[in-house]
Amino acid sequence: MQLTRQSEYAIRTLLELSKYSDGEFIQSRAIAIQQDLPVQFLNKTVQILARTGLVETRRGMQGGIRLAVKPETITIADVVVAIEGKIAINPCLADDYHCVNRPNCRVHEILERAQSAMLAELDKETLADLVRDDNNERVI
């Protein structure tokens, strides 16, 4: 499994928004410039993030994008699942996949452990953790 560029753009967008703790709306063009992202693709990514409840959008002169939830509550896993859907590193790990070999498949067991480890790692830190270093200073 490989994460799409859209997941990368979503993570970078949310990290940029995490810098603004006062909830101000930031124009997508400003995010695109700061993170070197294509504006049109960023706008499509923001639509997905808005549908999943991670960001809010507002149109108009005072409009833009802002986090809908606190950056302390959003992990990289949350972002990846918002963009990609439920993660399955192999089709046999998807909820709706039926494999007759599953009860006796040792490979399935290994893949399941690998997926659990990956998700645990992506769940370890929040966006807030990533935008601050040990001294609570912004690093992005």
C-alpha positions in Angstrom: 0.0 0.0 0.0 1.2 3.5 -0.8 -0.4 6.6 0.4 -1.5 8.9 -2.3 -0.2 12.4 -2.9 -3.6 13.6 -1.7 -2.9 12.2 1.8 0.4 14.0 1.8 -1.2 17.3 0.7 -3.9 16.8 3.4 -1.3 16.3 6.1 0.7 19.4 4.9 -2.5 21.5 4.8 -3.6 20.5 8.3 -0.1 21.1 9.7 -0.2 24.6 8.1 -3.6 25.2 9.7 -2.3 24.0 13.0 0.0 26.9 13.2 -3.0 29.2 13.7 -4.4 28.3 17.1 -6.9 31.2 17.3 -9.2 29.6 14.7 -8.8 32.2 12.0 -9.7 31.4 8.4 -6.7 31.1 6.1 -7.1 31.4 2.4 -6.3 28.3 0.4 -4.0 30.2 -1.9 -1.8 31.2 1.2 -1.6 27.6 2.2 -0.7 26.5 -1.3 2.1 29.1 -1.5 3.4 28.3 2.0 3.4 24.5 1.4 4.1 24.6 -2.4 0.9 22.8 -3.3 -1.2 23.2 -6.5 -4.2 25.3 -5.6 -6.8 23.3 -7.6 -5.7 20.0 -6.1 -5.5 21.6 -2.6 -9.1 22.8 -3.0 -10.3 19.2 -3.9 -8.4 17.9 -0.8 -10.0 20.5 1.4 -13.4 19.5 0.2 -12.7 15.9 1.4 -11.3 17.2 4.7 -14.4 19.4 5.2 -16.8 16.4 4.5 -14.9 14.4 7.2 -15.2 17.2 9.7 -11.5 18.0 10.1 -11.8 21.5 8.6 -14.4 24.2 8.1 -14.6 26.4 5.0 -16.1 29.8 4.5 -16.6 31.7 1.2 -16.0 35.3 0.6 -13.5 38.0 1.3 -13.1 36.9 5.0 -13.3 33.3 4.0 -10.9 30.5 3.8 -10.1 27.3 5.7 -9.6 26.5 9.4 -9.4 23.5 11.6 -12.8 22.2 12.8 -11.2 20.4 15.7 -8.2 21.1 17.9 -4.9 20.0 16.5 -4.2 18.1 19.7 -6.9 15.6 18.7 -5.9 15.0 15.1 -3.3 12.3 14.4 -1.7 11.4 11.0 -3.8 8.2 11.1 -7.0 10.4 11.3 -5.9 12.3 8.2 -4.9 9.3 6.2 -8.2 7.6 7.0 -10.1 10.8 6.1 -8.5 10.8 2.6 -7.9 7.1 1.8 -10.7 5.5 3.8 -10.1 2.6 6.2 -6.5 1.4 5.9 -5.8 -2.2 4.7 -2.3 -2.9 3.6 -3.6 -6.0 1.8 -7.1 -6.8 0.5 -7.4 -9.7 2.9 -7.3 -7.2 5.8 -10.3 -5.2 4.5 -13.5 -5.7 6.5 -15.6 -6.6 3.5 -13.0 -9.1 2.0 -13.8 -12.8 2.3 -11.0 -15.3 2.0 -11.6 -19.0 2.5 -7.9 -19.4 3.6 -8.2 -16.7 6.4 -8.6 -19.1 9.4 -5.4 -21.0 8.6 -3.4 -18.3 6.8 -0.1 -17.5 8.6 0.6 -14.7 6.1 -2.7 -13.0 7.1 -1.5 -13.0 10.7 1.8 -11.4 9.8 0.1 -8.7 7.6 -2.4 -8.0 10.4 0.4 -7.4 12.9 2.2 -5.2 10.4 -0.9 -3.1 9.7 -1.6 -2.8 13.5 2.0 -1.6 14.0 1.8 0.9 11.2 -1.5 2.3 12.5 -0.2 2.5 16.0 2.8 4.5 14.7 0.5 6.9 12.8 -1.6 7.3 15.8 1.2 8.2 18.2 1.5 12.0 17.6 -1.0 14.7 16.9 -0.7 17.6 14.6 0.0 19.8 17.6 2.9 17.6 18.5 4.4 17.9 15.0 4.3 21.7 14.9 6.1 22.2 18.2 9.5 21.0 19.3 10.4 20.1 22.8 10.4 23.7 23.9 6.9 24.3 22.5 8.3 26.4 19.6 6.9 26.0 16.1 9.2 24.0 13.9 7.3 24.3 10.6 
